[in-house]
Amino acid sequence: MYDLLITNGRIIDGTGNPWYRGDVGIKDGKIVRMGNLRGAETKERIDVHDLVISPGFIDIHCHSDALLFVKPREQGKILQGVTTETIGNCGISVAPIASDNQDSLKKYTSSILPYPMEWNWGSYGEFLTRVEEQQFISNVASLVGHGTIRIAVMGFADRVPTEDELAMMKGLLVEALEAGAFGLSSGLIYAPGVYSEKEEMIELSKVVASKGGVYATHMRGEIDAVIDSVLESIEVAEKSGVSLEISHHKTAGKENWGKSKDTLLLVDQARARGVDVTLDQYPYIAASTMLGVTLPPWVHVGGTNEVMERLRNTDCRKRIKEEMMTGVPGWENYVKACGWDKMIVATCNNNRNHEGKSIEEIAGLRGLDPADTVFDLMLEEEGNILMIYFMMSEDDVTRIMRHPAVMIGSDAIPSPGKTHPRYYGAFPRVLGKYVREEKVLSLEEAVRKMTSFPAQKLGVFDRGILKEGMWADITVFDPDNVKDKATFLNPKQYAEGIEYVIVNGEVVVRNGKYTGSLPGKLLRKA
């Protein structure tokens, strides 16, 4: 007697193998039988009528940290077929916390994690305990953020850590990994990560490697410095022995379009030398992050309060304007790469009428220079502004997607404004646009990039493949009709064609609608 029987489907098991017809028998949350089971007894039977039965999608890179504490639960991910989310990316996690730097950490995370939390934890282990007390839809795996660890030890200091400070950072990292974090993430374009040097990342990555974790990096550059940044990331992995994940890989800014040929070649060469380097990608030509990245690194020294003071200072504003035009060595200049007309406000709580408009448009409405518009917006919103930046080419997106070492990750930043549509459509977009319409990937390869590949990278070996004995995380979709509907102007539109989703053996999406179930589990690194 099964708890649930899924019959009459085309099984794509997640390994990349061709589909085959079969049924899936589930009991006590796990897959117990596969094959021809149509005569078997079961408490519930779902005949999927030749739809695809695949493992649940695993989002290797997202920013759903705060959503774990928000009710009612947002459905954007589960209605994409995502059954596991990986939080704590880009160096930004909400633990560990040092009591004297708690306010700095809250402001540091506010743009990327714009929902209220109680912050009733200190250590990373305490944070995971608070998470485990919640009920949520999908499973959750977590990384600890390098930026967060650095804030706990050094605040927003622009310098190399002392030996004692580096030892403290390593201690916090060990605690997080032993508590169940799957690895370390970095955001080397953001303060305070931007103040770190390669040697610091090597030393911390040695700790991660010793615990069997992954190092996921938002590299130091994805625009003009993209080649050097890939080389740096690979060197960190090669010298530390860590398993490297290059996050949301892109070659941004028109002058850098086509450089994905070079970056992917570097990855191939590193892998040939025995370096465990892989990448992830979201399927869009626009990025999304905070407005503060348009300001040079020195502006961020000391944290948000110091940023606000500098933006009130006439001389500082003049210097920032000049550097926006001329650049600063080692700084990723979003203004140059994107242009004011392609920088779109996604969320700004005090100026909701600006959401969906470009900085150029807002400057025209205000009768100001675009740079002054940015400075004023930063002050009015206390730095808490989420943006969308159009700066990638479709050719690079497809070239990166085809590479066998690239998996799919949404990089989704949930927010109450006009958030990037990847929060609602990333995975169906791959299946609809890039598989069915453009034939960039085969269906089996796309599923592999969403399931077994990210599971393998994280070291989650009981999910990501349809196989007897695995946890029953399953997505059933219609390959002929699956598609994303979310747009940049109207992002909150749920995907179509995701008919059933099962998490830990429980049906959470039925006939394309969320059932209200909350069977998700916190996953801890073994």
C-alpha positions in Angstrom: 0.0 0.0 0.0 1.6 3.2 -1.2 0.8 6.7 0.2 0.9 8.2 -3.3 1.2 6.7 -6.7 2.1 8.8 -9.8 1.3 6.9 -12.9 1.4 7.1 -16.7 4.2 9.6 -17.0 7.4 10.2 -18.9 10.1 9.9 -16.3 13.2 12.1 -16.7 15.2 10.9 -13.7 17.7 13.9 -13.5 20.8 12.1 -14.6 20.6 13.3 -18.2 19.4 10.0 -19.5 16.5 9.9 -22.1 13.0 9.8 -20.7 11.1 6.5 -20.2 7.6 5.6 -19.4 6.9 4.6 -15.8 5.2 5.1 -12.5 6.5 6.3 -9.1 5.4 4.8 -5.8 5.8 6.9 -2.6 5.6 5.9 1.0 6.7 7.7 4.2 8.0 10.6 2.2 10.3 8.5 0.0 10.3 6.9 -3.4 10.0 3.1 -2.7 9.3 1.7 -6.2 9.5 2.7 -9.8 8.4 1.0 -12.9 5.0 -0.4 -14.0 2.9 0.0 -10.8 -0.6 0.7 -12.2 -2.2 -2.2 -10.5 -0.8 -1.4 -7.1 -2.8 -0.3 -4.1 -2.4 3.2 -2.9 -4.1 5.8 -0.7 -3.9 8.4 -3.5 -3.3 8.0 -7.2 -2.4 10.8 -9.7 -2.6 9.9 -13.4 -0.4 12.5 -15.1 -1.4 11.5 -18.6 2.0 11.5 -20.3 3.3 14.6 -18.6 7.0 14.7 -17.5 7.8 13.4 -14.0 11.1 14.9 -12.9 13.0 15.4 -9.7 12.0 18.6 -7.9 14.1 21.6 -9.1 16.9 22.6 -6.8 17.7 26.3 -6.8 21.4 26.5 -6.2 21.4 30.3 -5.7 18.7 32.5 -4.2 18.0 35.1 -1.5 14.9 33.7 0.2 16.4 34.0 3.7 13.9 36.4 5.2 10.9 34.7 3.5 11.4 31.8 5.9 10.0 34.1 8.6 7.2 35.7 6.6 3.6 34.5 6.5 1.6 33.8 4.4 4.2 31.9 2.4 5.1 33.3 -1.0 4.3 30.8 -3.8 6.6 32.1 -6.5 9.1 29.3 -6.2 6.9 26.3 -5.5 4.8 27.2 -8.6 8.0 27.0 -10.6 8.6 23.5 -9.4 11.4 24.4 -7.0 11.5 21.9 -4.0 14.8 23.0 -2.5 16.2 26.6 -2.2 19.8 27.5 -1.3 20.0 30.7 0.8 22.9 32.8 2.2 24.4 33.6 -1.2 26.6 36.5 -2.4 28.3 36.8 1.0 25.0 37.9 2.6 23.6 35.7 5.4 21.8 36.8 8.5 24.1 34.9 10.8 26.4 34.9 12.6 25.8 38.2 14.5 28.1 40.1 16.8 26.1 42.2 19.2 28.1 45.3 18.6 27.6 45.1 14.8 24.0 43.9 14.7 22.7 47.2 13.4 25.3 47.2 10.7 24.3 43.7 9.6 20.6 44.6 9.5 21.3 47.6 7.2 23.8 45.5 5.1 21.1 42.9 4.4 18.1 45.3 4.0 18.1 45.7 0.2 18.5 42.0 -0.6 16.4 40.7 2.3 13.7 43.4 2.6 11.3 41.7 5.0 11.2 42.0 8.8 12.8 39.4 11.0 13.1 39.1 14.8 16.9 38.5 14.7 16.5 36.3 17.8 19.8 34.5 17.2 23.5 35.1 17.5 25.5 32.1 16.2 24.9 30.4 12.9 23.7 27.3 14.7 21.1 29.4 16.6 19.9 30.8 13.3 19.4 27.3 11.9 17.5 26.3 15.0 15.1 29.3 14.5 14.7 28.2 10.9 13.9 24.7 11.9 11.1 26.0 14.2 9.3 27.5 11.1 7.1 25.7 8.7 7.8 26.3 5.0 6.9 24.9 1.6 10.2 23.8 0.1 13.3 22.4 1.6 16.1 24.8 2.6 19.9 24.5 2.3 22.1 27.3 3.6 25.5 28.9 3.0 27.2 31.3 5.5 28.2 34.7 4.0 31.7 35.9 4.0 30.5 39.5 4.2 28.5 38.7 7.3 31.4 37.0 9.0 33.6 39.9 8.2 31.1 42.4 9.6 30.9 40.3 12.8 34.7 40.5 13.3 35.8 43.7 11.5 32.7 45.7 10.7 33.1 47.6 7.4 36.9 48.2 7.7 38.8 48.6 4.4 41.9 46.6 5.3 43.5 43.2 5.6 42.4 41.3 8.8 45.0 40.9 11.5 46.1 37.3 12.4 43.7 37.4 15.4 40.8 38.7 13.2 41.4 36.0 10.6 41.5 33.4 13.3 38.1 34.7 14.6 36.7 34.6 11.1 37.8 31.0 10.7 36.3 30.1 14.0 32.9 31.5 13.0 33.2 29.7 9.7 33.9 26.4 11.4 30.9 26.9 13.7 28.6 27.5 10.8 29.9 24.5 8.8 29.6 22.2 11.8 26.1 23.5 12.5 25.0 22.4 9.0 25.9 25.2 6.5 26.8 23.7 3.1 29.6 26.1 2.5 30.8 29.7 2.3 29.5 32.4 -0.1 31.2 35.6 -1.0 30.1 38.9 -2.6 33.3 40.5 -3.7 31.7 43.5 -5.3 29.9 44.5 -2.1 31.3 46.1 1.0 32.9 44.6 3.1 33.8 41.7 0.7 35.2 44.2 -1.7 37.9 45.1 0.9 39.2 41.5 1.1 42.1 40.2 -0.8 42.7 36.9 -2.5 44.8 35.5 0.3 42.0 36.0 2.8 39.7 34.0 0.5 42.2 31.2 0.1 42.7 30.9 3.9 38.9 30.7 4.5 38.4 28.3 1.6 40.9 25.9 3.1 38.6 25.7 6.1 35.6 25.0 3.8 37.6 22.4 2.0 38.5 20.6 5.2 34.8 20.3 6.0 33.8 19.1 2.5 31.8 22.3 1.8 31.4 24.5 -1.3 32.7 28.0 -1.9 30.2 30.0 -4.0 31.4 33.3 -5.2 29.9 36.4 -6.6 33.2 37.3 -8.1 35.1 40.5 -7.8 34.0 41.5 -11.3 31.5 40.4 -13.9 32.0 43.5 -16.1 35.4 44.7 -17.3 37.3 42.5 -14.7 35.4 39.3 -15.5 38.5 37.5 -17.0 40.7 38.4 -14.0 37.9 37.5 -11.6 37.5 34.0 -13.1 41.2 33.5 -12.8 41.2 34.7 -9.2 38.3 32.5 -8.3 40.0 29.4 -9.9 43.3 30.3 -8.1 41.5 30.4 -4.7 40.0 26.9 -5.4 43.3 25.5 -6.7 45.3 26.7 -3.7 42.7 25.8 -1.1 41.3 22.6 -2.6 37.8 23.8 -2.2 34.9 22.9 -4.5 34.2 26.2 -6.3 30.9 27.5 -7.6 31.0 30.7 -9.7 27.6 32.3 -9.0 25.3 33.7 -11.7 27.9 33.8 -14.3 27.7 36.6 -16.9 29.9 38.8 -19.0 28.2 42.2 -18.5 28.5 45.5 -20.3 28.5 45.8 -24.1 32.3 46.0 -24.3 32.5 42.5 -22.7 29.8 40.7 -24.7 31.4 37.6 -26.2 33.9 37.1 -23.4 32.0 34.1 -22.2 34.0 32.2 -24.8 37.1 33.0 -22.8 35.7 32.5 -19.3 34.3 29.1 -20.2 37.6 28.1 -21.7 39.3 29.0 -18.4 36.8 26.8 -16.6 37.5 23.9 -19.0 41.3 24.3 -18.5 40.9 24.4 -14.8 38.8 21.3 -14.7 41.3 19.5 -16.9 43.9 20.3 -14.2 41.7 18.8 -11.6 40.1 21.9 -10.1 36.4 21.3 -9.1 34.9 24.4 -10.6 31.3 24.7 -11.8 29.0 27.6 -12.4 25.3 28.7 -12.2 23.2 31.1 -14.3 19.8 32.7 -14.5 18.1 32.9 -17.9 17.8 36.6 -18.4 19.8 39.5 -19.9 19.2 41.8 -16.9 20.8 41.5 -13.4 19.4 42.7 -10.1 21.1 44.0 -7.0 21.1 47.1 -4.8 21.6 50.6 -6.1 24.6 51.1 -3.8 26.8 49.2 -6.2 26.9 52.3 -8.4 29.0 54.0 -5.6 32.8 53.5 -5.4 34.0 51.2 -2.6 35.4 54.0 -0.4 31.9 55.4 0.0 30.9 52.2 1.9 33.6 52.2 4.5 32.1 52.1 7.9 28.6 50.9 6.8 25.3 52.5 5.9 25.4 55.4 8.3 28.7 56.6 6.9 27.4 56.2 3.4 24.6 58.5 4.2 26.9 61.1 5.7 29.1 61.1 2.6 26.1 61.5 0.3 25.2 64.7 2.2 28.6 66.1 1.7 29.0 68.3 -1.4 32.7 67.4 -1.9 32.0 63.7 -1.6 29.2 63.9 -4.2 31.5 65.7 -6.6 34.2 63.1 -6.2 31.7 60.2 -6.7 30.4 61.8 -9.9 33.8 62.1 -11.3 34.7 58.5 -10.5 31.4 57.3 -12.0 32.6 58.8 -15.3 36.3 57.9 -15.1 36.2 54.7 -13.0 38.4 53.5 -10.1 41.0 50.7 -10.5 39.5 47.4 -9.2 35.9 48.8 -9.1 33.1 47.4 -11.2 31.5 50.5 -12.7 27.8 49.8 -13.2 27.2 53.3 -14.5 29.6 52.8 -17.4 28.5 49.2 -18.1 24.8 49.9 -18.0 24.0 53.5 -18.6 21.3 55.5 -16.7 18.6 54.5 -19.1 19.0 50.8 -18.4 19.1 51.0 -14.6 15.5 50.4 -13.5 14.2 50.8 -10.0 12.6 47.6 -8.7 11.8 48.4 -5.1 12.0 51.6 -3.1 9.6 51.8 -0.2 9.4 55.6 0.1 9.1 56.3 -3.6 6.8 53.6 -4.9 5.9 55.8 -7.9 9.5 55.4 -9.2 9.3 51.6 -9.3 9.6 50.4 -12.9 11.3 53.6 -14.1 14.9 54.2 -15.1 17.3 56.5 -13.3 17.3 58.6 -16.5 13.4 58.9 -16.3 13.4 59.7 -12.6 16.1 62.3 -13.1 14.0 64.0 -15.8 10.9 64.0 -13.6 13.0 65.6 -10.8 14.9 68.0 -13.0 18.2 66.7 -11.7 21.4 65.2 -13.0 21.2 61.3 -12.9 24.0 61.0 -10.4 22.4 63.5 -8.0 19.1 61.5 -8.5 21.0 58.4 -7.3 22.4 60.2 -4.3 19.0 61.7 -3.3 17.3 58.3 -3.7 19.9 56.7 -1.5 19.3 59.2 1.2 15.5 59.1 0.9 15.5 55.3 1.1 18.5 55.0 3.6 20.2 52.9 0.9 17.5 50.3 0.7 16.8 50.3 -3.0 16.7 47.2 -5.3 17.5 47.7 -8.9 17.4 45.9 -12.3 20.4 46.4 -14.6 20.1 45.5 -18.3 23.6 44.7 -19.4 24.0 41.2 -20.8 23.7 39.8 -24.3 21.4 36.9 -25.4 24.3 35.2 -27.2 26.3 35.0 -23.9 23.3 33.8 -22.0 22.8 30.9 -24.4 26.5 30.1 -24.7 26.9 29.9 -20.9 23.7 27.8 -20.6 25.0 25.2 -23.1 28.2 24.6 -21.1 28.1 21.2 -19.3 29.5 22.7 -16.1 26.7 25.3 -15.8 23.6 24.7 -13.7 20.5 26.8 -13.3 20.0 29.1 -10.3 17.4 31.9 -10.0 19.4 34.4 -8.0 15.9 35.5 -7.0 15.5 38.4 -4.6 12.0 38.5 -3.3 10.7 42.0 -2.7 7.4 43.9 -2.4 8.0 46.0 -5.5 8.6 45.2 -9.1 11.2 42.5 -8.4 13.1 40.8 -11.1 10.8 38.2 -12.9 13.3 35.4 -12.1 11.6 35.0 -8.7 8.5 33.8 -10.6 9.7 32.4 -13.8 13.4 31.3 -14.0 13.0 27.5 -14.2 9.9 27.4 -16.5 11.7 30.0 -18.7 14.5 27.6 -19.3 12.0 24.8 -20.1 9.8 27.0 -22.4 12.1 29.5 -24.1 15.4 27.7 -24.1 14.3 24.1 -24.5 11.0 24.0 -26.4 11.3 27.2 -28.5 15.0 27.8 -29.1 16.4 24.2 -28.7 19.4 25.5 -26.7 19.2 22.5 -24.5 17.5 19.1 -24.6 14.8 18.5 -22.1 16.9 15.9 -20.3 19.9 18.2 -20.1 17.8 21.1 -18.8 16.4 18.9 -16.0 19.9 17.7 -15.1 21.0 21.3 -14.7 18.1 21.9 -12.3 18.2 18.7 -10.3 21.0 16.2 -9.9 23.7 18.7 -10.8 23.0 21.2 -8.0 22.3 18.3 -5.6 25.8 16.9 -6.4 27.4 20.3 -6.0 25.9 20.8 -2.6 26.6 17.2 -1.5 22.9 16.4 -1.1 22.9 12.8 -2.3 19.3 11.7 -1.3 17.6 14.2 -3.5 17.8 15.4 -7.1 17.4 12.1 -8.8 14.3 9.9 -9.2 15.4 6.6 -7.7 14.2 4.1 -5.2 15.2 5.2 -1.7 15.4 8.9 -2.5 13.3 11.5 -0.8 10.1 12.2 -2.9 10.8 15.7 -4.2 9.1 15.6 -7.6 7.9 18.1 -10.2 5.4 17.1 -12.9 5.2 19.5 -15.8 3.7 19.8 -19.3 6.7 20.1 -21.7 4.5 21.4 -24.5 3.0 24.3 -22.4 5.3 25.1 -19.5 6.3 28.8 -19.6 7.2 31.8 -17.6 4.7 34.7 -17.5 6.5 37.2 -15.3 7.7 40.4 -16.9 9.9 43.2 -15.7 6.9 45.6 -15.5 4.5 43.0 -14.1 6.7 40.4 -12.4 4.2 38.8 -10.0 2.7 36.4 -12.5 3.0 32.7 -11.7 4.3 30.3 -14.3 2.2 27.9 -16.3 2.6 24.2 -17.0 3.8 23.1 -13.6 1.0 20.8 -12.8 2.1 18.9 -9.6 4.8 19.4 -7.1 5.6 16.9 -4.3 7.9 17.8 -1.4 9.0 15.0 1.0 6.1 12.9 -0.4 3.4 15.5 0.2 1.5 17.1 -2.7 2.0 20.9 -2.5 0.9 21.8 -6.0 -2.1 20.1 -7.5 -3.4 21.0 -11.0 -1.2 24.1 -11.0 -2.5 25.4 -7.6 -0.7 25.6 -4.3 -2.5 23.3 -1.7 -1.4 25.1 1.4 0.9 22.3 2.6 4.1 23.1 4.5 6.2 20.0 4.3 9.6 21.6 3.7 12.7 20.6 5.8 15.8 22.3 6.8 18.7 20.4 5.2 22.0 20.3 7.1 25.3 19.4 5.6 26.3 16.0 7.0 
